[in-house]
Amino acid sequence: MATKKTEEVAAEQNQEQQEVKEDGAGRTTAKTPAFVEELLKKVENYEKAKADNFVNWVQHHRLETHNSDGEKRLVQITAEELQALDMYYNRPAEELIWLTRAEHINIHREFISK
């Protein structure tokens, strides 16, 4: 039999999962779990995106990698190529960046035009 404390913790967790919030654009979304929030905070530009309530912000893979000498270089790679390399999902925060929608669109326009 579960202790009262365990039952209370379970009830609180259930309540947190059921809470919803408005995202600033009139949409209602489920509350982000605390562990996900902690991961998102590590992504560059998180504070700027949060200040705008994440409206018009997207999370994007960085276009930077390091060559064998440790120097940064720009890499243009498609989402399909990242997926084929098994580098698209479950990436560490250091490989991601919050961009405004305008910045995101410009990146892809530049990629297509080359």
CNS distance restraints for C-alpha pairs under 8 A (distance, minus, plus):
assign (resid   2 and name CA) (resid   6 and name CA) 6.08 0.50 0.50
assign (resid   2 and name CA) (resid   7 and name CA) 6.48 0.50 0.50
assign (resid   3 and name CA) (resid   7 and name CA) 6.34 0.50 0.50
assign (resid   4 and name CA) (resid   8 and name CA) 6.13 0.50 0.50
assign (resid   5 and name CA) (resid   9 and name CA) 6.24 0.50 0.50
assign (resid   6 and name CA) (resid  10 and name CA) 6.15 0.50 0.50
assign (resid   7 and name CA) (resid  11 and name CA) 6.10 0.50 0.50
assign (resid   8 and name CA) (resid  12 and name CA) 6.18 0.50 0.50
assign (resid   9 and name CA) (resid  13 and name CA) 6.19 0.50 0.50
assign (resid  10 and name CA) (resid  14 and name CA) 6.11 0.50 0.50
assign (resid  11 and name CA) (resid  15 and name CA) 6.14 0.50 0.50
assign (resid  12 and name CA) (resid  16 and name CA) 6.21 0.50 0.50
assign (resid  13 and name CA) (resid  17 and name CA) 6.27 0.50 0.50
assign (resid  14 and name CA) (resid  18 and name CA) 6.34 0.50 0.50
assign (resid  15 and name CA) (resid  19 and name CA) 6.28 0.50 0.50
assign (resid  16 and name CA) (resid  31 and name CA) 7.16 0.50 0.50
assign (resid  16 and name CA) (resid  33 and name CA) 7.86 0.50 0.50
assign (resid  17 and name CA) (resid  30 and name CA) 7.29 0.50 0.50
assign (resid  17 and name CA) (resid  31 and name CA) 6.61 0.50 0.50
assign (resid  17 and name CA) (resid  33 and name CA) 7.31 0.50 0.50
assign (resid  18 and name CA) (resid  30 and name CA) 7.06 0.50 0.50
assign (resid  18 and name CA) (resid  31 and name CA) 7.54 0.50 0.50
assign (resid  19 and name CA) (resid  30 and name CA) 6.28 0.50 0.50
assign (resid  19 and name CA) (resid  31 and name CA) 5.73 0.50 0.50
assign (resid  20 and name CA) (resid  28 and name CA) 6.44 0.50 0.50
assign (resid  20 and name CA) (resid  29 and name CA) 5.54 0.50 0.50
assign (resid  20 and name CA) (resid  30 and name CA) 4.43 0.50 0.50
assign (resid  20 and name CA) (resid  31 and name CA) 5.11 0.50 0.50
assign (resid  21 and name CA) (resid  28 and name CA) 5.54 0.50 0.50
assign (resid  21 and name CA) (resid  29 and name CA) 5.54 0.50 0.50
assign (resid  21 and name CA) (resid  30 and name CA) 6.32 0.50 0.50
assign (resid  21 and name CA) (resid  31 and name CA) 6.10 0.50 0.50
assign (resid  22 and name CA) (resid  26 and name CA) 6.14 0.50 0.50
assign (resid  22 and name CA) (resid  27 and name CA) 5.61 0.50 0.50
assign (resid  22 and name CA) (resid  28 and name CA) 4.48 0.50 0.50
assign (resid  22 and name CA) (resid  29 and name CA) 6.22 0.50 0.50
assign (resid  23 and name CA) (resid  27 and name CA) 5.72 0.50 0.50
assign (resid  23 and name CA) (resid  28 and name CA) 6.25 0.50 0.50
assign (resid  23 and name CA) (resid  29 and name CA) 6.77 0.50 0.50
assign (resid  23 and name CA) (resid  53 and name CA) 6.34 0.50 0.50
assign (resid  23 and name CA) (resid  54 and name CA) 7.52 0.50 0.50
assign (resid  23 and name CA) (resid  55 and name CA) 7.38 0.50 0.50
assign (resid  24 and name CA) (resid  53 and name CA) 6.16 0.50 0.50
assign (resid  24 and name CA) (resid  55 and name CA) 6.78 0.50 0.50
assign (resid  25 and name CA) (resid  55 and name CA) 6.86 0.50 0.50
assign (resid  32 and name CA) (resid  36 and name CA) 6.55 0.50 0.50
assign (resid  32 and name CA) (resid  37 and name CA) 6.31 0.50 0.50
assign (resid  33 and name CA) (resid  37 and name CA) 6.32 0.50 0.50
assign (resid  34 and name CA) (resid  38 and name CA) 6.27 0.50 0.50
assign (resid  35 and name CA) (resid  39 and name CA) 6.56 0.50 0.50
assign (resid  36 and name CA) (resid  40 and name CA) 6.22 0.50 0.50
assign (resid  37 and name CA) (resid  41 and name CA) 6.22 0.50 0.50
assign (resid  38 and name CA) (resid  42 and name CA) 6.98 0.50 0.50
assign (resid  39 and name CA) (resid  43 and name CA) 7.35 0.50 0.50
assign (resid  39 and name CA) (resid  93 and name CA) 6.79 0.50 0.50
assign (resid  40 and name CA) (resid  46 and name CA) 6.97 0.50 0.50
assign (resid  40 and name CA) (resid  93 and name CA) 7.18 0.50 0.50
assign (resid  41 and name CA) (resid  46 and name CA) 5.60 0.50 0.50
assign (resid  41 and name CA) (resid  47 and name CA) 7.55 0.50 0.50
assign (resid  42 and name CA) (resid  46 and name CA) 7.20 0.50 0.50
assign (resid  42 and name CA) (resid  93 and name CA) 5.64 0.50 0.50
assign (resid  42 and name CA) (resid  94 and name CA) 7.48 0.50 0.50
assign (resid  43 and name CA) (resid  93 and name CA) 4.86 0.50 0.50
assign (resid  43 and name CA) (resid  94 and name CA) 6.41 0.50 0.50
assign (resid  43 and name CA) (resid  96 and name CA) 5.91 0.50 0.50
assign (resid  43 and name CA) (resid  97 and name CA) 5.51 0.50 0.50
assign (resid  43 and name CA) (resid  98 and name CA) 6.81 0.50 0.50
assign (resid  44 and name CA) (resid  93 and name CA) 7.84 0.50 0.50
assign (resid  44 and name CA) (resid  94 and name CA) 7.63 0.50 0.50
assign (resid  44 and name CA) (resid  96 and name CA) 7.11 0.50 0.50
assign (resid  44 and name CA) (resid  97 and name CA) 4.93 0.50 0.50
assign (resid  44 and name CA) (resid  98 and name CA) 6.12 0.50 0.50
assign (resid  45 and name CA) (resid  49 and name CA) 6.30 0.50 0.50
assign (resid  45 and name CA) (resid  97 and name CA) 6.53 0.50 0.50
assign (resid  45 and name CA) (resid  98 and name CA) 5.32 0.50 0.50
assign (resid  45 and name CA) (resid  99 and name CA) 7.46 0.50 0.50
assign (resid  46 and name CA) (resid  50 and name CA) 5.99 0.50 0.50
assign (resid  46 and name CA) (resid  98 and name CA) 6.28 0.50 0.50
assign (resid  47 and name CA) (resid  51 and name CA) 6.04 0.50 0.50
assign (resid  48 and name CA) (resid  52 and name CA) 6.65 0.50 0.50
assign (resid  49 and name CA) (resid  53 and name CA) 6.29 0.50 0.50
assign (resid  49 and name CA) (resid  54 and name CA) 4.75 0.50 0.50
assign (resid  49 and name CA) (resid  55 and name CA) 7.47 0.50 0.50
assign (resid  49 and name CA) (resid  57 and name CA) 6.04 0.50 0.50
assign (resid  49 and name CA) (resid  98 and name CA) 6.81 0.50 0.50
assign (resid  49 and name CA) (resid 100 and name CA) 7.96 0.50 0.50
assign (resid  50 and name CA) (resid  54 and name CA) 5.27 0.50 0.50
assign (resid  54 and name CA) (resid  58 and name CA) 7.69 0.50 0.50
assign (resid  56 and name CA) (resid 100 and name CA) 5.73 0.50 0.50
assign (resid  56 and name CA) (resid 101 and name CA) 5.29 0.50 0.50
assign (resid  57 and name CA) (resid  98 and name CA) 6.40 0.50 0.50
assign (resid  57 and name CA) (resid  99 and name CA) 5.54 0.50 0.50
assign (resid  57 and name CA) (resid 100 and name CA) 4.33 0.50 0.50
assign (resid  57 and name CA) (resid 101 and name CA) 5.46 0.50 0.50
assign (resid  58 and name CA) (resid  98 and name CA) 5.61 0.50 0.50
assign (resid  58 and name CA) (resid  99 and name CA) 5.42 0.50 0.50
assign (resid  58 and name CA) (resid 100 and name CA) 6.16 0.50 0.50
assign (resid  58 and name CA) (resid 101 and name CA) 6.23 0.50 0.50
assign (resid  58 and name CA) (resid 104 and name CA) 7.44 0.50 0.50
assign (resid  59 and name CA) (resid  96 and name CA) 6.66 0.50 0.50
assign (resid  59 and name CA) (resid  97 and name CA) 5.69 0.50 0.50
assign (resid  59 and name CA) (resid  98 and name CA) 4.48 0.50 0.50
assign (resid  59 and name CA) (resid  99 and name CA) 6.23 0.50 0.50
assign (resid  60 and name CA) (resid  96 and name CA) 5.53 0.50 0.50
assign (resid  60 and name CA) (resid  97 and name CA) 5.37 0.50 0.50
assign (resid  60 and name CA) (resid  98 and name CA) 6.16 0.50 0.50
assign (resid  60 and name CA) (resid  99 and name CA) 6.79 0.50 0.50
assign (resid  60 and name CA) (resid 104 and name CA) 7.75 0.50 0.50
assign (resid  61 and name CA) (resid  88 and name CA) 7.92 0.50 0.50
assign (resid  61 and name CA) (resid  95 and name CA) 5.90 0.50 0.50
assign (resid  61 and name CA) (resid  96 and name CA) 4.52 0.50 0.50
assign (resid  61 and name CA) (resid  97 and name CA) 6.31 0.50 0.50
assign (resid  62 and name CA) (resid  95 and name CA) 5.39 0.50 0.50
assign (resid  62 and name CA) (resid  96 and name CA) 5.15 0.50 0.50
assign (resid  62 and name CA) (resid  97 and name CA) 6.03 0.50 0.50
assign (resid  63 and name CA) (resid  74 and name CA) 5.56 0.50 0.50
assign (resid  63 and name CA) (resid  75 and name CA) 5.28 0.50 0.50
assign (resid  63 and name CA) (resid  76 and name CA) 6.28 0.50 0.50
assign (resid  63 and name CA) (resid  77 and name CA) 7.79 0.50 0.50
assign (resid  64 and name CA) (resid  72 and name CA) 6.23 0.50 0.50
assign (resid  64 and name CA) (resid  73 and name CA) 5.64 0.50 0.50
assign (resid  64 and name CA) (resid  74 and name CA) 4.80 0.50 0.50
assign (resid  64 and name CA) (resid  75 and name CA) 5.91 0.50 0.50
assign (resid  65 and name CA) (resid  72 and name CA) 5.72 0.50 0.50
assign (resid  65 and name CA) (resid  73 and name CA) 5.77 0.50 0.50
assign (resid  65 and name CA) (resid  74 and name CA) 6.59 0.50 0.50
assign (resid  65 and name CA) (resid  75 and name CA) 6.72 0.50 0.50
assign (resid  66 and name CA) (resid  70 and name CA) 5.16 0.50 0.50
assign (resid  66 and name CA) (resid  71 and name CA) 5.29 0.50 0.50
assign (resid  66 and name CA) (resid  72 and name CA) 4.55 0.50 0.50
assign (resid  66 and name CA) (resid  73 and name CA) 6.02 0.50 0.50
assign (resid  67 and name CA) (resid  71 and name CA) 5.63 0.50 0.50
assign (resid  67 and name CA) (resid  72 and name CA) 6.59 0.50 0.50
assign (resid  67 and name CA) (resid  73 and name CA) 6.98 0.50 0.50
assign (resid  76 and name CA) (resid 111 and name CA) 6.84 0.50 0.50
assign (resid  77 and name CA) (resid  81 and name CA) 6.23 0.50 0.50
assign (resid  77 and name CA) (resid  82 and name CA) 6.88 0.50 0.50
assign (resid  78 and name CA) (resid  82 and name CA) 6.31 0.50 0.50
assign (resid  79 and name CA) (resid  83 and name CA) 6.12 0.50 0.50
assign (resid  79 and name CA) (resid  88 and name CA) 6.89 0.50 0.50
assign (resid  80 and name CA) (resid  84 and name CA) 6.16 0.50 0.50
assign (resid  81 and name CA) (resid  85 and name CA) 6.23 0.50 0.50
assign (resid  82 and name CA) (resid  86 and name CA) 6.16 0.50 0.50
assign (resid  82 and name CA) (resid  87 and name CA) 4.95 0.50 0.50
assign (resid  82 and name CA) (resid  88 and name CA) 5.03 0.50 0.50
assign (resid  83 and name CA) (resid  87 and name CA) 5.73 0.50 0.50
assign (resid  83 and name CA) (resid  88 and name CA) 4.93 0.50 0.50
assign (resid  83 and name CA) (resid  89 and name CA) 7.56 0.50 0.50
assign (resid  87 and name CA) (resid  91 and name CA) 6.89 0.50 0.50
assign (resid  91 and name CA) (resid  95 and name CA) 6.44 0.50 0.50
assign (resid  91 and name CA) (resid  96 and name CA) 7.54 0.50 0.50
assign (resid  92 and name CA) (resid  96 and name CA) 7.24 0.50 0.50
assign (resid  93 and name CA) (resid  97 and name CA) 7.72 0.50 0.50
assign (resid  99 and name CA) (resid 103 and name CA) 5.91 0.50 0.50
assign (resid  99 and name CA) (resid 104 and name CA) 5.99 0.50 0.50
assign (resid 100 and name CA) (resid 104 and name CA) 6.20 0.50 0.50
assign (resid 101 and name CA) (resid 105 and name CA) 6.09 0.50 0.50
assign (resid 102 and name CA) (resid 106 and name CA) 6.19 0.50 0.50
assign (resid 103 and name CA) (resid 107 and name CA) 6.25 0.50 0.50
assign (resid 104 and name CA) (resid 108 and name CA) 6.56 0.50 0.50
assign (resid 105 and name CA) (resid 109 and name CA) 6.13 0.50 0.50
assign (resid 106 and name CA) (resid 110 and name CA) 6.07 0.50 0.50
assign (resid 107 and name CA) (resid 111 and name CA) 6.26 0.50 0.50
assign (resid 108 and name CA) (resid 112 and name CA) 6.14 0.50 0.50
assign (resid 109 and name CA) (resid 113 and name CA) 6.15 0.50 0.50
assign (resid 110 and name CA) (resid 114 and name CA) 6.49 0.50 0.50
